Amino acid sequence: MRLRTVLASLTAGLAAAASLTAAGPAHATGARADSACSPTVSLDHFSDALDKTTYDGTFVGNFSALALDTDGSLAALSDRSSLFRLDARTLAPASVVPLADESGAALDSEGLVVDADGTRLITSETEPSIRRYGADGRILDRLPVPAPLLVAPAGRATANQTFEGLTLLPGGRTLLASMEYALSGDSAGIVRLQTWERHRGRFRLAAQYAYRTDPGLGVPEIQALPDGRLLVLERGFTAGVGNTVRLYLADPRHATDTSAVENLTGGSGVRLVGKTLLTDLVTCPSQGATAKQPQPNPLLDNIEGMVVTGYAKGRLKVLLVSDDNQNAVQTTRFYDLRVRVRPLARFVAAG
């Protein structure tokens, strides 16, 4: 597969986001001079405003993904089969839509993309699957999934370790989903990134790439930048210690198409997606945050969702959210980051 775009090609969602205030959501901490997490990442604000709240009889939390909607609001996906619309300034819920599979059963909904026409592409870890939904929660379509990526015994994936991240590449033609952990038979820490190409309104299976996580970490989210590179969240949890959350810039330009490679091992001759550490969030200033369980930094929690809300000349605004698992010792927390990356004038990826 070959992907071409220019830096000036922005998604409709990012264009809509240009009007978002730099002040961040209400109920957030004020900006502080000691906001630097690393030379390239700063924490502007965090907000616990939605922690342990309800809206229209639905628990607000369990957030696994964020996306910009076509009207500039935030779409927030709960892994308990609910899709919320949030005010982009205040985070206040404005609506909630229940989700289900074709038989009416609940999803383990993890990844979210809002397409240019307002339809929602949503992953479920159960099979795994990707379905297209209307804004009203009605199923419109279901995408094919390669057999090896299915949960065993149908495939080689492990339950609850499949499609977590989902993103649409610039131009809207290529969809990319990230597995959270390795398949059986692949080396530990090597996760597969599967793509689909849009053809006459339908997504068809396309190239696949391999990405190596840091030891013990998985990939809960991935987001495309307007130049075709990827922001990748890596996350892990150690009981009694807490969470590890790292943000990487990944570059798939020279990665091998691994769709025909049965086992990804050290000797497979595969060129992995390149990555550069932007920050380990443990280094961010806590800014008065508190944790309900042991954490190496009280700011940290089970961060799982990410969306780019603004982009200009290598300067990003990135919003993260944690999944509280509806658990008393975890917090639904939003993080407003500023991220700097070196701009690319042109992006070409070949596999």
BELRA-V278591 format. One record per residue. RES is the residue in one letter. SS is DSSP state (a for helix, b for strand, c for the rest). PSI is psi in whole degrees, 0 to 359 (* if undefined). Layout:
res=RES ss=SS psi=PSI
res=RES ss=SS psi=PSI
This chain:
res=M ss=c psi=141
res=R ss=b psi=133
res=L ss=b psi=129
res=R ss=b psi=135
res=T ss=b psi=168
res=V ss=b psi=158
res=L ss=c psi=327
res=A ss=c psi=350
res=S ss=c psi=105
res=L ss=c psi=147
res=T ss=c psi=157
res=A ss=a psi=326
res=G ss=a psi=319
res=L ss=a psi=326
res=A ss=a psi=318
res=A ss=a psi=329
res=A ss=a psi=346
res=A ss=c psi=337
res=S ss=c psi=356
res=L ss=c psi=140
res=T ss=c psi=147
res=A ss=c psi=355
res=A ss=c psi=342
res=G ss=c psi=177
res=P ss=c psi=157
res=A ss=c psi=160
res=H ss=c psi=19
res=A ss=b psi=164
res=T ss=c psi=158
res=G ss=c psi=157
res=A ss=c psi=143
res=R ss=c psi=154
res=A ss=c psi=326
res=D ss=c psi=57
res=S ss=c psi=353
res=A ss=b psi=130
res=C ss=c psi=330
res=S ss=c psi=177
res=P ss=c psi=341
res=T ss=c psi=354
res=V ss=b psi=134
res=S ss=b psi=147
res=L ss=b psi=113
res=D ss=b psi=313
res=H ss=b psi=161
res=F ss=b psi=158
res=S ss=b psi=131
res=D ss=c psi=21
res=A ss=c psi=329
res=L ss=c psi=0
res=D ss=c psi=126
res=K ss=c psi=44
res=T ss=b psi=169
res=T ss=b psi=157
res=Y ss=b psi=125
res=D ss=c psi=40
res=G ss=c psi=4
res=T ss=b psi=134
res=F ss=b psi=131
res=V ss=b psi=107
res=G ss=c psi=200
res=N ss=c psi=31
res=F ss=b psi=128
res=S ss=b psi=345
res=A ss=b psi=154
res=L ss=b psi=152
res=A ss=b psi=155
res=L ss=b psi=128
res=D ss=c psi=168
res=T ss=c psi=340
res=D ss=c psi=7
res=G ss=c psi=354
res=S ss=c psi=173
res=L ss=b psi=133
res=A ss=b psi=128
res=A ss=b psi=120
res=L ss=b psi=127
res=S ss=b psi=140
res=D ss=c psi=6
res=R ss=c psi=34
res=S ss=c psi=39
res=S ss=b psi=142
res=L ss=b psi=116
res=F ss=b psi=151
res=R ss=b psi=125
res=L ss=b psi=145
res=D ss=c psi=129
res=A ss=c psi=335
res=R ss=c psi=314
res=T ss=c psi=345
res=L ss=c psi=3
res=A ss=c psi=130
res=P ss=b psi=139
res=A ss=b psi=337
res=S ss=b psi=163
res=V ss=b psi=137
res=V ss=b psi=127
res=P ss=b psi=149
res=L ss=c psi=154
res=A ss=c psi=167
res=D ss=c psi=188
res=E ss=c psi=334
res=S ss=c psi=2
res=G ss=c psi=4
res=A ss=c psi=154
res=A ss=c psi=155
res=L ss=c psi=160
res=D ss=c psi=74
res=S ss=b psi=125
res=E ss=b psi=318
res=G ss=b psi=149
res=L ss=b psi=133
res=V ss=b psi=134
res=V ss=b psi=116
res=D ss=c psi=168
res=A ss=c psi=333
res=D ss=c psi=6
res=G ss=c psi=354
res=T ss=c psi=157
res=R ss=b psi=129
res=L ss=b psi=123
res=I ss=b psi=130
res=T ss=b psi=153
res=S ss=b psi=135
res=E ss=c psi=349
res=T ss=c psi=313
res=E ss=c psi=315
res=P ss=c psi=174
res=S ss=b psi=163
res=I ss=b psi=124
res=R ss=b psi=151
res=R ss=b psi=131
res=Y ss=b psi=149
res=G ss=c psi=169
res=A ss=c psi=340
res=D ss=c psi=3
res=G ss=c psi=6
res=R ss=c psi=134
res=I ss=b psi=131
res=L ss=b psi=331
res=D ss=b psi=164
res=R ss=b psi=133
res=L ss=c psi=150
res=P ss=c psi=150
res=V ss=c psi=131
res=P ss=c psi=139
res=A ss=a psi=318
res=P ss=a psi=336
res=L ss=a psi=353
res=L ss=c psi=155
res=V ss=b psi=138
res=A ss=c psi=145
res=P ss=c psi=356
res=A ss=c psi=326
res=G ss=c psi=209
res=R ss=c psi=9
res=A ss=b psi=158
res=T ss=c psi=139
res=A ss=c psi=140
res=N ss=c psi=20
res=Q ss=c psi=34
res=T ss=c psi=232
res=F ss=b psi=111
res=E ss=b psi=313
res=G ss=b psi=149
res=L ss=b psi=134
res=T ss=b psi=152
res=L ss=b psi=125
res=L ss=c psi=160
res=P ss=c psi=141
res=G ss=c psi=342
res=G ss=c psi=11
res=R ss=c psi=331
res=T ss=b psi=126
res=L ss=b psi=140
res=L ss=b psi=131
res=A ss=b psi=140
res=S ss=b psi=133
res=M ss=b psi=151
res=E ss=c psi=318
res=Y ss=c psi=175
res=A ss=c psi=153
res=L ss=c psi=156
res=S ss=c psi=131
res=G ss=c psi=341
res=D ss=c psi=155
res=S ss=c psi=144
res=A ss=c psi=135
res=G ss=c psi=352
res=I ss=b psi=113
res=V ss=b psi=152
res=R ss=b psi=138
res=L ss=b psi=113
res=Q ss=b psi=138
res=T ss=b psi=159
res=W ss=b psi=143
res=E ss=b psi=136
res=R ss=b psi=130
res=H ss=b psi=115
res=R ss=c psi=43
res=G ss=c psi=356
res=R ss=b psi=149
res=F ss=b psi=128
res=R ss=b psi=148
res=L ss=b psi=138
res=A ss=b psi=212
res=A ss=b psi=162
res=Q ss=b psi=145
res=Y ss=b psi=166
res=A ss=b psi=136
res=Y ss=b psi=133
res=R ss=b psi=124
res=T ss=c psi=165
res=D ss=c psi=154
res=P ss=c psi=128
res=G ss=c psi=357
res=L ss=c psi=155
res=G ss=b psi=180
res=V ss=b psi=104
res=P ss=b psi=342
res=E ss=b psi=152
res=I ss=b psi=139
res=Q ss=b psi=135
res=A ss=b psi=142
res=L ss=c psi=162
res=P ss=c psi=342
res=D ss=c psi=5
res=G ss=c psi=347
res=R ss=c psi=174
res=L ss=b psi=139
res=L ss=b psi=130
res=V ss=b psi=126
res=L ss=b psi=133
res=E ss=b psi=138
res=R ss=b psi=147
res=G ss=b psi=169
res=F ss=b psi=135
res=T ss=b psi=121
res=A ss=c psi=135
res=G ss=c psi=349
res=V ss=c psi=309
res=G ss=b psi=203
res=N ss=b psi=149
res=T ss=b psi=127
res=V ss=b psi=122
res=R ss=b psi=146
res=L ss=b psi=125
res=Y ss=b psi=152
res=L ss=b psi=122
res=A ss=b psi=146
res=D ss=b psi=107
res=P ss=c psi=11
res=R ss=c psi=324
res=H ss=c psi=15
res=A ss=c psi=150
res=T ss=c psi=142
res=D ss=c psi=114
res=T ss=c psi=12
res=S ss=c psi=335
res=A ss=c psi=6
res=V ss=c psi=116
res=E ss=c psi=312
res=N ss=c psi=124
res=L ss=c psi=104
res=T ss=c psi=175
res=G ss=c psi=334
res=G ss=c psi=16
res=S ss=c psi=351
res=G ss=c psi=22
res=V ss=c psi=135
res=R ss=c psi=117
res=L ss=c psi=163
res=V ss=c psi=129
res=G ss=b psi=150
res=K ss=b psi=151
res=T ss=b psi=129
res=L ss=b psi=127
res=L ss=b psi=314
res=T ss=b psi=152
res=D ss=b psi=120
res=L ss=a psi=350
res=V ss=a psi=338
res=T ss=a psi=355
res=C ss=c psi=147
res=P ss=c psi=139
res=S ss=c psi=336
res=Q ss=c psi=36
res=G ss=c psi=4
res=A ss=c psi=151
res=T ss=c psi=151
res=A ss=c psi=147
res=K ss=c psi=357
res=Q ss=c psi=168
res=P ss=c psi=133
res=Q ss=c psi=145
res=P ss=c psi=340
res=N ss=c psi=126
res=P ss=c psi=346
res=L ss=c psi=332
res=L ss=c psi=150
res=D ss=c psi=198
res=N ss=c psi=71
res=I ss=b psi=128
res=E ss=b psi=336
res=G ss=b psi=150
res=M ss=b psi=139
res=V ss=b psi=141
res=V ss=b psi=119
res=T ss=b psi=354
res=G ss=b psi=148
res=Y ss=b psi=128
res=A ss=b psi=115
res=K ss=c psi=48
res=G ss=c psi=3
res=R ss=b psi=122
res=L ss=b psi=149
res=K ss=b psi=125
res=V ss=b psi=132
res=L ss=b psi=127
res=L ss=b psi=158
res=V ss=b psi=146
res=S ss=b psi=149
res=D ss=c psi=113
res=D ss=c psi=357
res=N ss=c psi=22
res=Q ss=c psi=42
res=N ss=c psi=135
res=A ss=c psi=336
res=V ss=c psi=11
res=Q ss=c psi=163
res=T ss=c psi=138
res=T ss=c psi=109
res=R ss=c psi=134
res=F ss=b psi=141
res=Y ss=b psi=125
res=D ss=b psi=109
res=L ss=b psi=150
res=R ss=b psi=129
res=V ss=b psi=135
res=R ss=b psi=131
res=V ss=c psi=152
res=R ss=c psi=125
res=P ss=c psi=150
res=L ss=c psi=134
res=A ss=c psi=333
res=R ss=b psi=146
res=F ss=b psi=129
res=V ss=b psi=121
res=A ss=b psi=134
res=A ss=b psi=142
res=G ss=c psi=*
